[in-house]
């Protein structure tokens, strides 16, 4: 009898990642492709769709005409294996209760629309060189609670842009290309430590 030929292993499809966030994640003020999610795609080989919207938050409506919840249908069309969502200081004028409620509703809706995707929540950034306000901590806590409630992973990335030189544009808010590279390294390292493979 002739031995059966060994089956060739099927190539593993690369992860498909959707990123939902605000102008920092969108790469506001920079050239196309200089945002950290797009650079992460180039670095890791993952398919990354960056839906970040300047001015948006879980409550705030951004330049795309919606808040984060309004991006869910578009995110689901990408059939992602991972959804990365980050809190935003654009919601800073809202109460803790309002931020918590909107964050919970949005993350729950993400999970319901994409039940097979891993949801990764990132803490809220505060880039200006002054003490972060209470609302930033409240936003991060809301993201953590909402993401963990649906079985996702929450990652506190700290405030990696506050202590460096040349990491922020002249508005002291939005990262320069160097700042986006710091975010890329910080987030990539944090994802790897959390066991999230991209």
N, C-alpha and C positions, 0 to 999 in steps of 0.2 A: 504494500500500500504506500502511496505517495503521501508524505506528511503535508497537512494543510499549511499553506503559506501563512505566516504570522500577519495578523491584521495591522495595518499602519495606524498609529495613533492619530486621532482626529485633532487637527489644530485647534487650540483654545482661542475662542473669540476674544478680542480685547474688550476690557470693560467699557461701558458706555456711561458717561458721567454727565449729569445736568447740574449746573451751578446757578443758584438763585440768591441774589444779594443786591447791594446798592451800587453807588457810583465808584466806591473803592474797588469792588470786585469787577466793575465794568471797565476799569482803566481810564476813568475820566481824565481828560486833558492830555492823553498820550496817543501815540499812533496805534492803529489797528494791530492787534496781536501782542500788545505789550502788557496786557492784563495777566494776572497770575494763573487763572484757569486755562487760558490759551497756551501760555508757556508750559503749564503742567502737561497739557496734551502732547506738546512737542517733545517734552522730556520723557514722558512715560509710555507714549504710544497708545494711550487710551483715547477713545473718542469722547471729546468734551464739547458740550453745547453750553455756552455761557449766556444765560438769560438775565444776567444782572441788569438792573434798570436804575439809572441815576435818579435820585430823589425819592425812590420807593422804599417802603418798609412793610412790616406786617399790617400797618394802618395807613401810613403815608402813601399817597398816589404819586408816582414818579413821571418822568418825561415820556414813558411808554404808555401813559394813560391809565395805569392800574397800580394796585398794590401787589404784594407777592402772590396772593391767592389767585389773582387774575392771570398768572403765568403758568398755572398748574396744567391746563389743557395742552399748552404748547410743550411743556416739559414731558407730559405723558406720550406725546407723539414720537419722542425720541426713543422710547422704550428703554429707559436707562436701567443699568444695574445698580447705580449709586446716584443718590440725589444729595448734593451738598447745599445746605441752606444756612445763612448767617444773619444774625440780628443786625439792626441798623440804628444809628443815632438819629435817623430821620424821624423816628417815633419818639424822640426825646421829650416832646412837649405833652405827651400823653400820660395818663395816670398808670401806676403799676398794674392796676386791675385791668385796664383797657389793653395794655400791652400783653399781659398774660393771656387774656381771653382771645385776642386776635391771633397770637402766636399759636396757642393750642388749636384753635379752629383751622388755621392754615396748615399746620404740620399734620393734623389728623386727616385733612382733605388730601394732602400729598400722599399719605400712606394709603388711603382708600383708592386713589386714582392709580397708584403704582405699588400694589401690595407686595410685589416680588423684589422691589428695589430696597437696598440698604439706605436708610436716611442718616446722614451725618450732619450734626449741627455744630456750627462754629460760634465761639463767643463773639460778642459785639466789640468792634474796634472803636477806640477813641484816640485819634492821632494827634490832636493839638497838644502842645507842650505844657499842659496844665492838668491838674488833678481831674480825673474823670468824674462826671456827676453821677448821682445816685441812679438816674434813669438807665445808664449804661449797664450797671450791675443788675438792675431789675430786668433789662432786656436779655442779658446773658442767662440769668436764672430761668426766665420764661422759656428760652430756647432749650435749655437743658431739660427742664421738666417735660416739655412737649415732646421732644425727640425720644427721651427715655421711655415715655409712656407708650410709644408705638414700637418699642423694641429697637430703636436706633442707637447710634453712638454719639455722645456729646464730647467735644474736644475744646478745652480752654487753651487758646493760643496766646493768652496774655495780650500785652500791648507792644509788639515788637518794633514799632516805628517811632516810639517816643524818645528813645535814647540815642539814635544815630544822627549823623550829619549828612545832609543832602538827600534824605529819604522822603521829604515832603515838598510839594510844590509851594509856591509863594503864599497860597491860602492857608498853609499849616493844617491842611485837612486831607488833601488827596496825595497819594504816593507818586513820587517820581518813578522812572523806570527802575532806578536802584531800589526804591522802596518796594515796588512790585516784586523784584527779585528776592528781597528779604522775606516778603510774605510767601512767595513760592517755596523758599527753603524751609521756612518755619512750618508751613502747613504740610508740605510733603513729609517732613520729618515726623510731625505729629500724627499724620495718617498712618505712616509705617509703624510707629510705636503702638498705635491702637489696632494694628492688624488689618488695616484697610489697604488692599493691594490695588494699585492703579497701573 
